[in-house]
Amino acid sequence: MAAYLIGYDLHKLGQRYEALKALIERLYPGWWHCLDSTYIIKTPLTAAQVRDSLHSALDGNDVLLVIPVGSAWASLNLPQNCVDWLNKNL
């Protein structure tokens, strides 16, 4: 199962952050969300399939990035529960 970082910027006035967050959390159980506008998920889908699954929660000028991540990571000042998730899942 692949792990992907999902990063997003919603540009339209009255952004629908809650709709996008709810969709990610519903479609991808076991998600990681310890930074604003950033999730990490685990899924058998491809990056393009993840992108397509989130399209309905985005407006035409919103920005979305889905990129694979792995075990080579580093952090600074993340809460321990966030570090624990990364250690367990990446």
N, C-alpha and C positions, 0 to 999 in steps of 0.2 A: 504494500500500500504506500503510495507516495504522500509526501507532506508538501504543502504549498503555502506560501505566504500570499495573503490577499491584502493589497493596499488600495485605498480609494480616496478620492477627493470629489465631493459633490458640490457643484458650482451654482446650481440654480437657487434663487431665493426660495426660502422655505424648504431646504433640502430634506430629503426623506431618509435620514440616517437610520431612524428606527426601523423603517421597512426593510432596508438592506441588512441591518444587523439581525433582525428577526428571521429573514430568509436564510442567511448564513447559518444561524444557530439551529434552524429547523432542518436544513438539508444536510448539515455536517456535524453530527453529534461528536462530542469530545474536542471541540474547538478551543483555541487559545486566543484570548483577547486582552492583552496586558498593555497595549499601546494604542493611543487614539488612532482611528482610521486604519487599523492593522489587525488582521486575524491570521492564525496559522491553523490549517485543517489537515486531516488525513483522509484520503479517499482513493479508491481505485480508478477514479476518473482521470482524464488528461487535463492539463491546464486549460486548453481550449474548451473542454466540456464544462469545467468549473465556471469559466468566464460566461459561457452561454447560459448556464443555470442561474446566474445572477442578473442577467441583462434586464429582466422585467422590473427590477427595483431601481434601475438607473434612468436618468434623463439623458438626452442627446449630447449634452456638453460635460457630463460627468466623466471622470477618469478612473480606470480600474487596471490594476496590475495583478496577475496571477503568475507566480514564479516558484519553481521547485526549491526546497530548502533541504539541508541535510545536517549531519552531525557536527560539521565544522562551524561552530557559532561562538560568539562571545557577547557578553552583556556587561552593563554597569548599572547598579542600583535598581535592578528589577526586584520586585517582591519575591520572597522565597518560593511561594506557591507557583509563580510563573517560571522560575528556574527549574523547579521540580518537574513541571509538565514538560519543559524542553528536554531535560535529561531523560525522562521516561519515553518520550515520543519521537525524538529525532536521533 
